[in-house]
Amino acid sequence: MGKKSRRKAKLRAAARLAQRAPAQPVYQAKPIATQVAQPKAVAASVHPAVLPAQANRYQYVVPEMQRIGIISGVLFVILIVLAFVLH
């Protein structure tokens, strides 16, 4: 029975996302450039576009990683100082 409530929550979340941001293409393709004189053709370049929903989803990752790094660095320095003091 728990799956039904999860499905409903996913559907509600998808509906909210659809209301916030209009549908945008996932990639942007550049046209293929060909020259008659040369036998080689330049392939299309596909660049993934960053969707606003993706940018909003991960906006707190970098600050949290910085905090984790600072805290782990401080704890590492404390361990080194304690090693010298206790020996």
C-alpha positions in Angstrom: 0.0 0.0 0.0 2.9 2.3 0.5 3.7 2.3 -3.2 0.4 4.1 -4.0 1.2 7.0 -1.8 4.7 7.3 -3.3 3.2 7.2 -6.8 0.8 10.0 -5.9 3.6 12.1 -4.4 5.7 11.6 -7.6 2.7 12.6 -9.8 2.1 15.7 -7.7 5.8 16.7 -7.8 5.8 16.2 -11.6 2.7 18.3 -11.9 4.3 21.1 -9.9 7.4 21.0 -12.0 5.3 21.2 -15.2 3.5 24.2 -13.9 6.7 26.1 -12.9 8.9 25.7 -15.9 7.7 25.3 -19.5 9.0 22.3 -21.4 12.5 23.0 -22.8 14.7 20.9 -25.1 17.2 18.7 -23.4 19.9 19.5 -26.0 20.7 22.1 -28.6 22.1 20.8 -31.9 24.2 22.9 -34.2 23.6 22.4 -37.9 26.1 20.2 -39.9 28.5 22.3 -41.9 29.5 20.6 -45.2 31.7 22.0 -48.0 31.5 20.7 -51.6 35.3 21.0 -52.2 36.2 18.9 -49.2 35.1 15.3 -48.7 35.0 15.6 -44.9 31.8 16.8 -43.2 31.8 18.5 -39.8 29.6 16.5 -37.4 26.8 18.2 -35.4 27.8 19.3 -32.0 25.3 18.5 -29.3 25.5 20.6 -26.1 23.3 19.6 -23.2 21.3 22.5 -21.8 21.0 22.9 -18.1 17.4 23.0 -17.1 16.2 25.4 -14.4 14.8 22.5 -12.4 18.2 20.8 -12.3 20.0 24.0 -11.2 17.5 24.5 -8.4 17.8 20.9 -7.3 21.5 21.1 -6.6 21.9 24.6 -5.4 22.8 23.6 -1.8 25.4 21.0 -2.7 28.5 23.2 -3.1 28.0 25.1 0.1 27.5 21.9 2.0 30.6 20.3 0.5 32.6 23.4 1.6 31.3 23.1 5.1 32.1 19.4 5.2 35.6 20.1 4.0 36.2 22.8 6.6 34.9 20.6 9.4 37.0 17.6 8.3 40.1 19.8 8.0 39.7 21.2 11.5 39.1 17.7 12.9 42.2 16.4 11.1 44.4 19.3 12.6 43.0 18.6 16.1 44.0 14.9 15.7 47.5 15.8 14.6 47.9 18.2 17.6 46.5 15.6 20.0 49.0 13.0 18.6 51.9 15.3 19.4 50.6 16.3 22.8 49.8 12.8 24.0 53.1 11.3 22.8 
